[in-house]
Amino acid sequence: MTEGLRERKKRETRIALSWAAVRLTVERGYDNVRIEDIAAEAGVSLRTFRNYFASKADAIATRHVERGHAVNAALRERPADEPLWDAIRIAVNAGFELDGNVGAAGRQLPDESWLEGARLMIAEPALKGAMAAAQFAVTEELAGIVAERTGATGVYPRLVAEVLSAAQLTANREWLRADPPRPIFDLFHEVLDGITAGLPEPS
């Protein structure tokens, strides 16, 4: 029990630091945020920040990793006889619950100032390597879960994992440019609708 509580506390600290990094970067711009600012925003010491992350970019990218792990863990817990894409759709919702009220905001219309900051953050060259590594880790884990769930080998588990990765990327890009703005939750499920329907041509 004690070990479980310790691990949960470490995870909560990691999430708090990562979310602080994202929030400050969106509000101020990447170059205007120091790791000292992130630590202070999360209410921890600079030493604690360095215990969890090697850089500001790693802290920001961890938001993606944590959300992906939440989805993957939820998929692993879904009933074995549930159709795969039904299970994935339900598991995706776990990613939106990761941050409590912050996650609930994914179901609401985004604030334009937040969108503008997010656009600048995503375009930041210094983040590209960390984000690519984060995406790879999450996709690898998901491919393993799909293989366990379906018993499939070869290309299928990885195809499902890469398709879901592309779905997330598509929803995020549309969220950043949609006019008028739309909730990311709705966009992600619209993308999943298209995938599960077999991507028919629009009528």
C-alpha positions in Angstrom: 0.0 0.0 0.0 2.8 2.4 0.9 4.6 1.8 -2.3 1.4 2.3 -4.3 0.9 5.7 -2.6 4.5 6.7 -3.2 4.2 5.9 -6.9 0.9 7.8 -7.2 2.4 10.8 -5.6 5.3 10.7 -8.0 2.9 10.5 -10.9 0.9 13.4 -9.6 4.0 15.5 -9.3 5.1 14.6 -12.8 1.7 15.5 -14.2 1.6 18.8 -12.2 5.0 19.8 -13.5 4.2 18.9 -17.1 0.8 20.7 -17.0 2.5 23.8 -15.5 5.1 23.7 -18.4 2.3 23.5 -21.0 0.2 26.2 -19.4 3.1 28.7 -18.9 4.4 28.1 -22.5 1.0 28.7 -24.0 0.5 31.9 -21.9 4.0 33.3 -22.3 5.8 31.7 -25.2 8.4 28.9 -25.1 11.4 31.2 -24.9 9.9 33.2 -22.0 9.5 30.2 -19.7 12.4 29.0 -17.4 12.4 25.7 -15.6 12.5 27.7 -12.4 9.1 29.2 -13.4 7.7 25.7 -14.1 8.8 24.4 -10.7 7.4 27.5 -8.9 4.1 27.2 -10.8 3.8 23.5 -9.7 4.8 24.3 -6.1 8.0 22.3 -6.0 11.7 22.9 -5.9 14.0 23.3 -8.9 15.8 20.1 -7.8 12.5 18.3 -7.9 11.9 19.4 -11.5 15.4 18.1 -12.4 14.6 14.8 -10.8 11.7 14.3 -13.2 12.8 16.0 -16.4 16.0 16.7 -18.3 14.5 19.8 -20.0 11.6 22.1 -20.5 10.8 20.3 -23.8 10.6 16.9 -22.0 8.2 18.4 -19.4 5.9 19.6 -22.1 6.0 16.4 -24.1 5.1 14.4 -21.0 1.6 15.7 -21.2 1.2 13.7 -24.4 2.8 10.6 -22.8 0.6 10.7 -19.8 -2.5 11.1 -21.8 -1.5 8.3 -24.1 -0.7 6.0 -21.2 -4.1 6.8 -19.7 -5.8 5.7 -23.0 -3.7 2.6 -23.2 -4.3 1.6 -19.6 -8.1 2.1 -20.1 -8.0 0.0 -23.3 -6.2 -2.8 -21.4 -9.1 -2.9 -18.9 -11.9 -3.1 -21.4 -13.8 -6.4 -21.6 -12.1 -8.9 -23.8 -15.2 -9.6 -25.9 -15.8 -5.9 -26.6 -15.2 -5.0 -30.3 -11.8 -3.4 -30.6 -12.8 0.0 -31.9 -15.7 0.3 -29.5 -13.1 -0.3 -26.7 -10.7 2.2 -28.2 -13.5 4.8 -28.4 -14.3 4.4 -24.7 -10.6 4.3 -23.7 -10.0 7.6 -25.6 -12.3 9.3 -23.1 -9.9 8.4 -20.3 -7.4 10.8 -21.8 -9.8 13.6 -21.4 -10.4 12.7 -17.7 -6.6 12.8 -16.9 -6.7 16.4 -15.6 -10.1 16.7 -14.0 -11.5 20.1 -14.8 -8.8 20.6 -17.4 -9.8 17.5 -19.1 -13.5 18.5 -19.0 -12.4 21.7 -20.9 -11.8 19.4 -23.9 -15.5 19.1 -24.2 -15.9 22.9 -24.4 -15.2 25.5 -27.0 -11.5 26.6 -26.7 -10.5 30.1 -25.8 -9.0 31.9 -28.8 -6.0 33.3 -26.8 -5.3 29.7 -25.6 -5.5 28.4 -29.2 -3.1 31.1 -30.4 -0.6 30.1 -27.7 -1.0 26.4 -28.4 -0.3 27.0 -32.1 2.9 28.8 -31.3 3.9 26.0 -28.8 3.3 23.2 -31.3 5.3 25.0 -34.0 8.3 25.4 -31.6 11.3 23.6 -33.2 12.8 22.8 -29.9 9.8 20.6 -29.0 9.8 18.5 -32.2 12.3 15.9 -31.0 10.7 15.4 -27.6 7.2 15.2 -29.1 8.3 12.6 -31.7 9.9 10.5 -28.9 6.7 10.8 -26.8 4.5 9.7 -29.7 6.8 6.7 -30.5 6.6 5.5 -26.9 2.9 5.7 -26.7 2.3 4.1 -30.1 4.7 1.2 -29.2 2.8 0.5 -26.0 -0.5 0.6 -27.8 0.6 -1.8 -30.5 1.5 -4.3 -27.7 -1.9 -3.9 -26.1 -3.7 -4.5 -29.4 -1.6 -7.6 -30.0 -2.5 -8.9 -26.5 -6.2 -8.1 -27.0 -6.7 -9.5 -30.5 -4.1 -12.2 -30.5 -2.9 -10.8 -33.9 0.7 -10.7 -35.0 2.5 -9.0 -37.8 1.2 -5.7 -39.2 -2.3 -5.5 -37.6 -1.4 -4.3 -34.1 1.0 -1.7 -35.3 -1.4 -0.5 -38.0 -4.1 0.0 -35.4 -1.7 1.9 -33.2 -0.4 4.1 -36.0 -4.0 4.8 -37.2 -5.0 6.0 -33.7 -1.8 8.1 -33.6 -2.8 9.7 -36.9 -6.4 10.2 -35.6 -5.1 12.2 -32.7 -2.8 14.3 -34.8 -5.7 15.0 -37.2 -8.0 16.0 -34.5 -5.4 18.2 -32.9 -4.5 20.0 -36.1 -8.2 20.6 -36.9 -8.7 21.9 -33.3 -5.9 24.5 -33.8 -7.4 25.8 -37.1 -11.1 25.2 -37.0 -13.2 28.3 -37.7 -15.4 28.6 -35.8 -13.5 26.8 -33.0 -14.7 23.3 -31.9 -14.1 21.2 -28.8 -11.2 18.8 -29.2 -13.4 16.0 -27.7 -15.9 16.3 -30.5 -13.2 16.4 -33.2 -11.5 13.3 -31.9 -14.7 11.4 -31.9 -15.6 12.7 -35.4 -12.3 11.3 -36.6 -13.0 8.0 -34.9 -16.4 7.9 -36.6 -14.7 8.2 -40.0 -12.2 5.5 -39.2 -14.8 3.0 -37.9 -17.1 3.7 -40.9 -14.2 2.8 -43.3 -13.6 6.4 -44.4 -16.4 6.6 -47.0 -16.2 9.5 -49.4 -18.3 12.5 -48.2 -21.7 12.7 -49.9 
